[in-house]
Amino acid sequence: MKLDGLHVLITGGTAGIGLALAERLLREGARVSVCGRSEARAKAAAERLGPEAAAMTCDLSDPAQHPRLLADAAAANGPIDVLVNNAGVQQRMDFTDPQQRRAIADEVTINLTAPMLLTEALLPQLRGRPNAAIVQVTSGLALSPKASAPVYCATKAGLRAFTRTLRWQLADAAPGVRVVEVLPPLVDTAMTRGRGRGKLSPAAVAEAIVRGLRAERSEIHVGKSTLLRALVRLSPWLASLVTRRM
């Protein structure tokens, strides 16, 4: 897939993997729009990315804000060619503690519902573009979950299932729209601060995504998630033993 000249919208693009991907895509010649919840982060991202990119705020947990996001991105950089559903939140949750309802709703809405709604809203336009793609950033934990993040793992597994079924539907209905899943391992971002060791850098993940898009891969397994995929196939029990206490 040639990325030069394409307009790529990245949710959660003002920090972490999304920001690194925006920088990498700009070097490929793409036009980039990024969004995030924080106005301060959006401003910092705009300064870092420069005039070739547009940064805006959007609370993806509020579906009423989605149309404005798509309209603002199109106004800044023209029709959208590629949607990257990258935004995600993860919190440690113990379901023996009853005070979880708000956190549950937040994770489900941002990690799963928002990607579905944005995909549904943008798909009619993408079907008319000559080189279009929908990229869903899930996680290695979509393959084998960990005990401390039950809702996060469930949303990523759900997004993986949605991505696969969407790919099957569009294979006939809209063959010009590629549907791509990215499965990163543990990445060194603000969300994972204080969790685990051996984290991959956001820049390394961004590089893997660009390579995968250029090679037109349907699934882009990054770093240790490649090993996890093999382990899940060989021994699901052993894979769950590895990821359970992550």
C-alpha positions in Angstrom: 0.0 0.0 0.0 1.5 3.3 -1.1 1.1 5.9 1.8 2.4 9.0 0.0 -0.3 11.5 -0.4 -2.9 9.7 1.7 -4.8 11.4 4.5 -4.6 9.3 7.6 -6.7 10.0 10.7 -5.3 8.5 13.9 -7.3 8.4 17.1 -5.3 8.6 20.3 -2.7 10.3 18.1 -1.4 12.9 20.4 0.8 10.6 22.5 2.3 7.1 22.5 2.0 4.8 19.6 -0.4 7.2 17.8 2.0 10.1 17.9 5.0 8.0 16.8 2.9 6.6 13.9 1.9 10.1 12.9 5.6 11.1 12.8 6.5 8.0 10.8 3.6 8.5 8.3 4.7 12.1 7.7 8.1 10.8 6.6 6.2 8.6 4.1 4.6 11.6 2.6 1.1 11.1 4.1 -1.1 13.9 5.4 -2.0 13.2 9.0 -4.7 14.2 11.4 -4.6 13.2 15.0 -7.0 13.5 17.9 -6.9 13.1 21.7 -8.9 14.0 24.8 -6.5 16.5 26.2 -6.3 20.0 24.7 -2.8 20.5 26.0 -1.6 17.2 24.4 -3.2 18.2 21.1 -1.5 21.5 21.1 1.9 19.9 22.0 1.4 17.3 19.2 0.6 20.1 16.7 3.8 21.8 17.6 5.8 18.6 17.4 4.3 17.4 14.1 4.5 20.7 12.3 2.3 22.3 9.6 1.8 19.1 7.6 -0.4 17.6 10.3 -3.6 18.7 12.1 -4.2 18.0 15.8 -7.6 18.3 17.4 -9.5 17.3 20.6 -12.2 14.7 20.8 -13.6 12.7 23.6 -14.3 9.4 21.8 -16.5 8.2 24.7 -19.1 10.8 23.5 -20.5 9.7 20.1 -22.0 13.1 19.6 -18.4 14.4 19.1 -17.5 11.9 16.3 -19.1 13.8 13.4 -17.2 17.0 14.4 -13.9 15.0 14.5 -14.4 13.6 11.0 -15.5 17.0 9.6 -12.6 18.9 11.2 -10.1 16.3 9.9 -11.5 16.5 6.4 -11.5 20.3 6.5 -7.8 20.3 7.5 -6.4 17.7 5.2 -9.1 16.7 2.7 -11.0 13.4 2.3 -9.9 10.7 4.7 -8.2 7.7 3.1 -7.1 5.7 6.2 -8.7 5.5 9.6 -6.5 4.2 12.4 -8.5 3.3 15.5 -5.6 3.5 18.0 -7.1 5.2 21.0 -7.3 3.0 24.1 -7.5 3.0 27.8 -6.5 0.3 30.3 -7.1 0.2 34.1 -6.4 -2.5 36.6 -9.8 -3.8 37.8 -10.8 -6.2 40.5 -14.4 -7.3 40.1 -14.6 -8.1 43.8 -14.6 -4.4 44.3 -18.1 -3.1 43.4 -16.9 0.4 42.4 -16.0 -0.3 38.8 -19.0 0.7 36.7 -17.7 4.0 35.5 -14.3 2.5 34.6 -16.0 -0.4 32.8 -18.1 2.0 30.7 -15.1 4.1 29.8 -13.0 1.2 28.6 -15.8 -0.4 26.6 -16.8 2.8 24.9 -13.3 4.0 24.0 -11.7 0.7 23.1 -14.6 -1.0 21.3 -17.7 1.1 20.7 -15.9 4.1 19.3 -13.9 2.2 16.7 -17.1 0.5 15.5 -19.0 3.8 15.3 -16.2 5.6 13.5 -15.8 2.8 11.1 -19.5 2.8 10.4 -19.6 6.6 9.9 -16.5 6.7 7.6 -17.0 3.6 5.5 -19.3 5.1 2.9 -16.6 7.7 2.1 -13.8 5.2 2.2 -15.6 3.0 -0.3 -15.2 5.8 -2.8 -11.5 6.3 -2.2 -9.0 4.6 -4.6 -6.6 3.5 -1.8 -8.4 3.2 1.5 -7.9 1.3 4.7 -9.3 0.8 8.2 -6.6 -0.1 10.8 -7.6 -1.4 14.2 -4.9 -1.4 16.9 -5.8 -4.3 19.3 -3.2 -6.0 21.5 -1.4 -9.3 22.0 -3.8 -9.6 24.9 -6.6 -10.1 22.4 -5.0 -13.5 21.9 -4.5 -14.4 25.6 -5.7 -12.2 28.4 -4.2 -11.1 31.7 -6.0 -11.3 35.1 -5.5 -7.7 36.1 -7.3 -6.1 33.1 -10.4 -8.1 32.3 -12.3 -5.3 30.6 -9.4 -4.1 28.5 -8.6 -7.7 27.3 -12.3 -8.3 26.5 -12.5 -5.1 24.5 -9.4 -5.9 22.5 -10.6 -9.5 21.8 -13.9 -8.0 20.8 -12.2 -5.5 18.5 -10.2 -8.3 16.9 -13.4 -10.3 16.2 -15.0 -7.2 14.8 -12.0 -6.5 12.5 -12.0 -10.1 11.2 -15.7 -10.1 10.4 -15.5 -6.6 8.8 -12.7 -7.8 6.6 -14.9 -10.7 5.4 -17.8 -8.5 4.7 -15.8 -5.9 2.8 -14.0 -8.5 0.7 -17.1 -8.6 -1.5 -18.9 -5.4 -0.7 -15.9 -3.0 -0.8 -12.8 -4.9 -1.9 -10.9 -1.6 -2.3 -11.0 -1.0 1.5 -8.3 -2.9 3.3 -9.0 -3.9 6.9 -5.9 -4.3 9.0 -5.3 -5.4 12.6 -2.2 -4.4 14.5 -1.3 -6.5 17.6 1.4 -4.7 19.6 3.0 -6.2 22.7 3.7 -4.3 25.9 4.7 -0.8 24.7 6.4 2.0 26.7 3.7 4.6 27.0 2.1 6.6 29.8 -0.7 4.0 30.0 1.8 1.3 30.9 4.0 3.3 33.2 5.0 1.0 36.2 3.8 -2.1 34.4 6.1 -4.9 33.2 9.5 -5.0 31.7 11.0 -5.3 28.3 8.7 -2.8 26.7 8.9 -1.9 23.0 9.2 1.7 22.1 6.3 3.5 20.3 8.7 4.3 17.4 9.4 0.6 16.9 5.7 -0.2 16.8 5.1 2.7 14.3 7.9 1.3 12.1 6.3 -2.1 12.1 2.9 -0.7 11.3 4.3 1.2 8.3 6.2 -1.9 7.0 3.0 -4.0 7.4 0.9 -1.4 5.5 3.4 -1.2 2.7 3.4 -5.0 2.5 -0.4 -5.0 2.5 -0.6 -7.4 5.5 -4.0 -8.1 7.0 -2.5 -8.7 10.4 0.6 -7.0 11.8 2.0 -8.8 14.8 4.6 -6.7 16.5 7.5 -7.8 18.6 6.6 -10.4 21.3 3.0 -10.7 20.1 4.5 -12.7 17.2 5.8 -15.2 19.7 2.5 -15.1 21.6 0.5 -15.9 18.5 2.7 -19.0 17.9 2.4 -20.1 21.6 -1.4 -19.7 21.5 -1.5 -22.0 18.5 0.8 -24.6 20.0 -0.4 -24.5 23.6 -3.2 -22.2 24.7 -2.8 -23.4 28.3 0.9 -22.4 28.3 0.0 -19.1 26.7 -2.5 -18.3 29.4 0.0 -19.2 32.0 2.4 -16.7 30.5 0.0 -13.8 30.2 -2.2 -14.3 33.2 0.1 -12.6 35.6 1.5 -10.0 33.3 
